[in-house]
């Protein structure tokens, strides 16, 4: 059974028009899923990926930033 992650989409001004809760078996797919959300939602500039209360990464249109202490 996989791990549950929350993908929080954000616009350039910081609004969050939606979030996506997803169970993934492979954490290597986190950035790929976040990029897919950005493709589907052109009004968003980035997606934060959360594991419970820990933010793992922020995926922008051209970047992926891993938070300090989060698994790479």
Backbone as XML, in Angstrom:
<?xml version="1.0"?>
<chain id="A" units="angstrom">
  <residue number="1" name="UNK">
    <atom name="N" x="0.841" y="-1.186" z="0.000"/>
    <atom name="CA" x="0.000" y="0.000" z="0.000"/>
    <atom name="C" x="0.878" y="1.238" z="0.000"/>
  </residue>
  <residue number="2" name="UNK">
    <atom name="N" x="0.465" y="2.260" z="-0.738"/>
    <atom name="CA" x="1.255" y="3.462" z="-0.910"/>
    <atom name="C" x="1.098" y="4.468" z="0.212"/>
  </residue>
  <residue number="3" name="UNK">
    <atom name="N" x="1.759" y="5.581" z="0.021"/>
    <atom name="CA" x="1.743" y="6.702" z="0.958"/>
    <atom name="C" x="0.800" y="7.772" z="0.425"/>
  </residue>
  <residue number="4" name="UNK">
    <atom name="N" x="0.079" y="8.444" z="1.315"/>
    <atom name="CA" x="-0.827" y="9.512" z="0.913"/>
    <atom name="C" x="-0.099" y="10.848" z="0.923"/>
  </residue>
  <residue number="5" name="UNK">
    <atom name="N" x="-0.200" y="11.573" z="-0.175"/>
    <atom name="CA" x="0.428" y="12.882" z="-0.329"/>
    <atom name="C" x="-0.644" y="13.898" z="-0.699"/>
  </residue>
  <residue number="6" name="UNK">
    <atom name="N" x="-0.428" y="15.146" z="-0.313"/>
    <atom name="CA" x="-1.329" y="16.235" z="-0.668"/>
    <atom name="C" x="-0.583" y="17.192" z="-1.585"/>
  </residue>
  <residue number="7" name="UNK">
    <atom name="N" x="-1.200" y="17.500" z="-2.710"/>
    <atom name="CA" x="-0.642" y="18.413" z="-3.702"/>
    <atom name="C" x="-1.478" y="19.692" z="-3.642"/>
  </residue>
  <residue number="8" name="UNK">
    <atom name="N" x="-0.855" y="20.785" z="-3.226"/>
    <atom name="CA" x="-1.552" y="22.064" z="-3.080"/>
    <atom name="C" x="-1.122" y="22.973" z="-4.222"/>
  </residue>
  <residue number="9" name="UNK">
    <atom name="N" x="-2.057" y="23.287" z="-5.104"/>
    <atom name="CA" x="-1.760" y="24.161" z="-6.235"/>
    <atom name="C" x="-1.901" y="25.608" z="-5.806"/>
  </residue>
  <residue number="10" name="UNK">
    <atom name="N" x="-0.972" y="26.450" z="-6.270"/>
    <atom name="CA" x="-0.968" y="27.858" z="-5.901"/>
    <atom name="C" x="-0.818" y="28.741" z="-7.131"/>
  </residue>
  <residue number="11" name="UNK">
    <atom name="N" x="-1.543" y="29.859" z="-7.127"/>
    <atom name="CA" x="-1.383" y="30.850" z="-8.178"/>
    <atom name="C" x="-0.217" y="31.762" z="-7.819"/>
  </residue>
  <residue number="12" name="UNK">
    <atom name="N" x="0.157" y="32.638" z="-8.733"/>
    <atom name="CA" x="1.289" y="33.538" z="-8.508"/>
    <atom name="C" x="1.069" y="34.441" z="-7.297"/>
  </residue>
  <residue number="13" name="UNK">
    <atom name="N" x="-0.191" y="34.770" z="-6.987"/>
    <atom name="CA" x="-0.468" y="35.640" z="-5.842"/>
    <atom name="C" x="-0.738" y="34.862" z="-4.552"/>
  </residue>
  <residue number="14" name="UNK">
    <atom name="N" x="-0.500" y="33.539" z="-4.576"/>
    <atom name="CA" x="-0.591" y="32.726" z="-3.360"/>
    <atom name="C" x="-1.937" y="32.094" z="-3.075"/>
  </residue>
  <residue number="15" name="UNK">
    <atom name="N" x="-2.928" y="32.322" z="-3.938"/>
    <atom name="CA" x="-4.223" y="31.658" z="-3.740"/>
    <atom name="C" x="-4.104" y="30.176" z="-4.086"/>
  </residue>
  <residue number="16" name="UNK">
    <atom name="N" x="-4.927" y="29.362" z="-3.437"/>
    <atom name="CA" x="-4.930" y="27.930" z="-3.698"/>
    <atom name="C" x="-6.282" y="27.528" z="-4.283"/>
  </residue>
  <residue number="17" name="UNK">
    <atom name="N" x="-6.373" y="27.431" z="-5.614"/>
    <atom name="CA" x="-7.651" y="27.108" z="-6.232"/>
    <atom name="C" x="-8.068" y="25.637" z="-6.079"/>
  </residue>
  <residue number="18" name="UNK">
    <atom name="N" x="-7.123" y="24.760" z="-5.781"/>
    <atom name="CA" x="-7.490" y="23.355" z="-5.581"/>
    <atom name="C" x="-6.359" y="22.608" z="-4.892"/>
  </residue>
  <residue number="19" name="UNK">
    <atom name="N" x="-6.707" y="21.440" z="-4.376"/>
    <atom name="CA" x="-5.685" y="20.510" z="-3.903"/>
    <atom name="C" x="-6.065" y="19.115" z="-4.354"/>
  </residue>
  <residue number="20" name="UNK">
    <atom name="N" x="-5.082" y="18.273" z="-4.402"/>
    <atom name="CA" x="-5.252" y="16.905" z="-4.863"/>
    <atom name="C" x="-4.628" y="15.986" z="-3.824"/>
  </residue>
  <residue number="21" name="UNK">
    <atom name="N" x="-5.397" y="15.045" z="-3.323"/>
    <atom name="CA" x="-4.888" y="14.053" z="-2.379"/>
    <atom name="C" x="-4.734" y="12.750" z="-3.143"/>
  </residue>
  <residue number="22" name="UNK">
    <atom name="N" x="-3.536" y="12.197" z="-3.107"/>
    <atom name="CA" x="-3.223" y="11.052" z="-3.949"/>
    <atom name="C" x="-2.397" y="10.034" z="-3.172"/>
  </residue>
  <residue number="23" name="UNK">
    <atom name="N" x="-2.689" y="8.765" z="-3.366"/>
    <atom name="CA" x="-1.871" y="7.685" z="-2.810"/>
    <atom name="C" x="-0.919" y="7.233" z="-3.909"/>
  </residue>
  <residue number="24" name="UNK">
    <atom name="N" x="0.376" y="7.303" z="-3.620"/>
    <atom name="CA" x="1.384" y="6.878" z="-4.589"/>
    <atom name="C" x="2.270" y="5.812" z="-3.965"/>
  </residue>
  <residue number="25" name="UNK">
    <atom name="N" x="2.593" y="4.804" z="-4.739"/>
    <atom name="CA" x="3.476" y="3.738" z="-4.281"/>
    <atom name="C" x="4.942" y="4.139" z="-4.341"/>
  </residue>
  <residue number="26" name="UNK">
    <atom name="N" x="5.271" y="5.030" z="-5.273"/>
    <atom name="CA" x="6.668" y="5.400" z="-5.497"/>
    <atom name="C" x="6.838" y="6.902" z="-5.334"/>
  </residue>
  <residue number="27" name="UNK">
    <atom name="N" x="7.572" y="7.352" z="-4.298"/>
    <atom name="CA" x="7.754" y="8.791" z="-4.108"/>
    <atom name="C" x="8.519" y="9.465" z="-5.248"/>
  </residue>
  <residue number="28" name="UNK">
    <atom name="N" x="9.167" y="8.697" z="-6.098"/>
    <atom name="CA" x="9.846" y="9.279" z="-7.252"/>
    <atom name="C" x="8.850" y="9.912" z="-8.224"/>
  </residue>
  <residue number="29" name="UNK">
    <atom name="N" x="7.587" y="9.555" z="-8.121"/>
    <atom name="CA" x="6.563" y="10.088" z="-9.012"/>
    <atom name="C" x="5.925" y="11.378" z="-8.521"/>
  </residue>
  <residue number="30" name="UNK">
    <atom name="N" x="6.372" y="11.911" z="-7.388"/>
    <atom name="CA" x="5.761" y="13.120" z="-6.829"/>
    <atom name="C" x="5.886" y="14.312" z="-7.775"/>
  </residue>
  <residue number="31" name="UNK">
    <atom name="N" x="7.091" y="14.600" z="-8.228"/>
    <atom name="CA" x="7.310" y="15.753" z="-9.105"/>
    <atom name="C" x="6.578" y="15.562" z="-10.435"/>
  </residue>
  <residue number="32" name="UNK">
    <atom name="N" x="6.555" y="14.356" z="-10.948"/>
    <atom name="CA" x="5.864" y="14.077" z="-12.208"/>
    <atom name="C" x="4.368" y="14.356" z="-12.079"/>
  </residue>
  <residue number="33" name="UNK">
    <atom name="N" x="3.775" y="13.914" z="-10.978"/>
    <atom name="CA" x="2.346" y="14.164" z="-10.769"/>
    <atom name="C" x="2.081" y="15.666" z="-10.621"/>
  </residue>
  <residue number="34" name="UNK">
    <atom name="N" x="2.935" y="16.357" z="-9.869"/>
    <atom name="CA" x="2.779" y="17.805" z="-9.684"/>
    <atom name="C" x="2.880" y="18.542" z="-11.023"/>
  </residue>
  <residue number="35" name="UNK">
    <atom name="N" x="3.815" y="18.140" z="-11.869"/>
    <atom name="CA" x="3.942" y="18.774" z="-13.187"/>
    <atom name="C" x="2.693" y="18.542" z="-14.038"/>
  </residue>
  <residue number="36" name="UNK">
    <atom name="N" x="2.126" y="17.356" z="-13.930"/>
    <atom name="CA" x="0.884" y="17.069" z="-14.648"/>
    <atom name="C" x="-0.254" y="17.962" z="-14.191"/>
  </residue>
  <residue number="37" name="UNK">
    <atom name="N" x="-0.320" y="18.236" z="-12.888"/>
    <atom name="CA" x="-1.335" y="19.150" z="-12.377"/>
    <atom name="C" x="-1.128" y="20.550" z="-12.938"/>
  </residue>
  <residue number="38" name="UNK">
    <atom name="N" x="0.131" y="20.988" z="-13.015"/>
    <atom name="CA" x="0.417" y="22.305" z="-13.586"/>
    <atom name="C" x="0.015" y="22.373" z="-15.057"/>
  </residue>
  <residue number="39" name="UNK">
    <atom name="N" x="0.204" y="21.297" z="-15.787"/>
    <atom name="CA" x="-0.212" y="21.269" z="-17.193"/>
    <atom name="C" x="-1.724" y="21.393" z="-17.321"/>
  </residue>
  <residue number="40" name="UNK">
    <atom name="N" x="-2.458" y="20.755" z="-16.412"/>
    <atom name="CA" x="-3.920" y="20.769" z="-16.459"/>
    <atom name="C" x="-4.516" y="22.081" z="-15.951"/>
  </residue>
  <residue number="41" name="UNK">
    <atom name="N" x="-3.776" y="22.811" z="-15.130"/>
    <atom name="CA" x="-4.294" y="24.017" z="-14.477"/>
    <atom name="C" x="-3.344" y="25.175" z="-14.766"/>
  </residue>
  <residue number="42" name="UNK">
    <atom name="N" x="-3.523" y="25.797" z="-15.904"/>
    <atom name="CA" x="-2.609" y="26.841" z="-16.371"/>
    <atom name="C" x="-2.601" y="28.079" z="-15.478"/>
  </residue>
  <residue number="43" name="UNK">
    <atom name="N" x="-3.637" y="28.289" z="-14.660"/>
    <atom name="CA" x="-3.667" y="29.464" z="-13.786"/>
    <atom name="C" x="-2.733" y="29.318" z="-12.585"/>
  </residue>
  <residue number="44" name="UNK">
    <atom name="N" x="-2.237" y="28.130" z="-12.358"/>
    <atom name="CA" x="-1.359" y="27.884" z="-11.203"/>
    <atom name="C" x="0.106" y="28.019" z="-11.616"/>
  </residue>
  <residue number="45" name="UNK">
    <atom name="N" x="0.906" y="28.544" z="-10.697"/>
    <atom name="CA" x="2.329" y="28.729" z="-10.991"/>
    <atom name="C" x="3.216" y="27.705" z="-10.296"/>
  </residue>
  <residue number="46" name="UNK">
    <atom name="N" x="2.675" y="27.058" z="-9.266"/>
    <atom name="CA" x="3.470" y="26.065" z="-8.542"/>
    <atom name="C" x="2.555" y="25.121" z="-7.776"/>
  </residue>
  <residue number="47" name="UNK">
    <atom name="N" x="3.121" y="23.981" z="-7.390"/>
    <atom name="CA" x="2.417" y="22.989" z="-6.579"/>
    <atom name="C" x="3.321" y="22.610" z="-5.417"/>
  </residue>
  <residue number="48" name="UNK">
    <atom name="N" x="2.784" y="22.717" z="-4.205"/>
    <atom name="CA" x="3.498" y="22.227" z="-3.027"/>
    <atom name="C" x="3.091" y="20.781" z="-2.785"/>
  </residue>
  <residue number="49" name="UNK">
    <atom name="N" x="4.058" y="19.949" z="-2.443"/>
    <atom name="CA" x="3.790" y="18.538" z="-2.171"/>
    <atom name="C" x="4.012" y="18.301" z="-0.678"/>
  </residue>
  <residue number="50" name="UNK">
    <atom name="N" x="2.990" y="17.787" z="-0.016"/>
    <atom name="CA" x="3.010" y="17.584" z="1.429"/>
    <atom name="C" x="2.837" y="16.111" z="1.783"/>
  </residue>
  <residue number="51" name="UNK">
    <atom name="N" x="3.544" y="15.697" z="2.821"/>
    <atom name="CA" x="3.365" y="14.389" z="3.457"/>
    <atom name="C" x="2.939" y="14.699" z="4.883"/>
  </residue>
  <residue number="52" name="UNK">
    <atom name="N" x="1.629" y="14.681" z="5.121"/>
    <atom name="CA" x="1.115" y="15.100" z="6.422"/>
    <atom name="C" x="1.402" y="16.573" z="6.637"/>
  </residue>
  <residue number="53" name="UNK">
    <atom name="N" x="2.129" y="16.895" z="7.713"/>
    <atom name="CA" x="2.441" y="18.297" z="8.019"/>
    <atom name="C" x="3.820" y="18.718" z="7.524"/>
  </residue>
  <residue number="54" name="UNK">
    <atom name="N" x="4.460" y="17.862" z="6.732"/>
    <atom name="CA" x="5.803" y="18.152" z="6.219"/>
    <atom name="C" x="5.726" y="18.470" z="4.733"/>
  </residue>
  <residue number="55" name="UNK">
    <atom name="N" x="6.167" y="19.684" z="4.383"/>
    <atom name="CA" x="6.233" y="20.039" z="2.965"/>
    <atom name="C" x="7.504" y="19.427" z="2.387"/>
  </residue>
  <residue number="56" name="UNK">
    <atom name="N" x="7.330" y="18.583" z="1.374"/>
    <atom name="CA" x="8.453" y="17.875" z="0.777"/>
    <atom name="C" x="9.138" y="18.664" z="-0.322"/>
  </residue>
  <residue number="57" name="UNK">
    <atom name="N" x="8.339" y="19.336" z="-1.143"/>
    <atom name="CA" x="8.913" y="20.050" z="-2.287"/>
    <atom name="C" x="7.917" y="21.045" z="-2.835"/>
  </residue>
  <residue number="58" name="UNK">
    <atom name="N" x="8.455" y="21.964" z="-3.629"/>
    <atom name="CA" x="7.642" y="22.904" z="-4.392"/>
    <atom name="C" x="8.034" y="22.727" z="-5.850"/>
  </residue>
  <residue number="59" name="UNK">
    <atom name="N" x="7.049" y="22.418" z="-6.674"/>
    <atom name="CA" x="7.285" y="22.209" z="-8.104"/>
    <atom name="C" x="6.716" y="23.398" z="-8.850"/>
  </residue>
  <residue number="60" name="UNK">
    <atom name="N" x="7.610" y="24.154" z="-9.508"/>
    <atom name="CA" x="7.194" y="25.266" z="-10.344"/>
    <atom name="C" x="7.151" y="24.825" z="-11.791"/>
  </residue>
  <residue number="61" name="UNK">
    <atom name="N" x="6.814" y="25.720" z="-12.654"/>
    <atom name="CA" x="6.736" y="25.374" z="-14.075"/>
    <atom name="C" x="8.098" y="24.953" z="-14.627"/>
  </residue>
  <residue number="62" name="UNK">
    <atom name="N" x="9.183" y="25.517" z="-14.074"/>
    <atom name="CA" x="10.522" y="25.187" z="-14.568"/>
    <atom name="C" x="11.463" y="24.658" z="-13.499"/>
  </residue>
  <residue number="63" name="UNK">
    <atom name="N" x="10.980" y="24.499" z="-12.266"/>
    <atom name="CA" x="11.865" y="24.122" z="-11.158"/>
    <atom name="C" x="11.215" y="23.103" z="-10.225"/>
  </residue>
  <residue number="64" name="UNK">
    <atom name="N" x="12.079" y="22.412" z="-9.491"/>
    <atom name="CA" x="11.668" y="21.570" z="-8.375"/>
    <atom name="C" x="12.591" y="21.895" z="-7.226"/>
  </residue>
  <residue number="65" name="UNK">
    <atom name="N" x="12.018" y="22.405" z="-6.134"/>
    <atom name="CA" x="12.815" y="22.736" z="-4.954"/>
    <atom name="C" x="12.425" y="21.798" z="-3.837"/>
  </residue>
  <residue number="66" name="UNK">
    <atom name="N" x="13.406" y="21.021" z="-3.347"/>
    <atom name="CA" x="13.180" y="20.140" z="-2.205"/>
    <atom name="C" x="13.395" y="20.939" z="-0.937"/>
  </residue>
  <residue number="67" name="UNK">
    <atom name="N" x="12.474" y="20.799" z="0.014"/>
    <atom name="CA" x="12.654" y="21.502" z="1.275"/>
    <atom name="C" x="13.756" y="20.849" z="2.081"/>
  </residue>
  <residue number="68" name="UNK">
    <atom name="N" x="14.434" y="21.657" z="2.879"/>
    <atom name="CA" x="15.528" y="21.157" z="3.722"/>
    <atom name="C" x="14.975" y="20.120" z="4.681"/>
  </residue>
  <residue number="69" name="UNK">
    <atom name="N" x="15.626" y="19.001" z="4.782"/>
    <atom name="CA" x="15.198" y="17.938" z="5.675"/>
    <atom name="C" x="14.202" y="16.977" z="5.055"/>
  </residue>
  <residue number="70" name="UNK">
    <atom name="N" x="13.657" y="17.327" z="3.903"/>
    <atom name="CA" x="12.714" y="16.443" z="3.223"/>
    <atom name="C" x="13.511" y="15.441" z="2.396"/>
  </residue>
  <residue number="71" name="UNK">
    <atom name="N" x="12.981" y="14.236" z="2.235"/>
    <atom name="CA" x="13.682" y="13.261" z="1.392"/>
    <atom name="C" x="13.823" y="13.770" z="-0.024"/>
  </residue>
  <residue number="72" name="UNK">
    <atom name="N" x="14.968" y="13.567" z="-0.634"/>
    <atom name="CA" x="15.221" y="14.059" z="-2.002"/>
    <atom name="C" x="14.585" y="13.172" z="-3.040"/>
  </residue>
</chain>
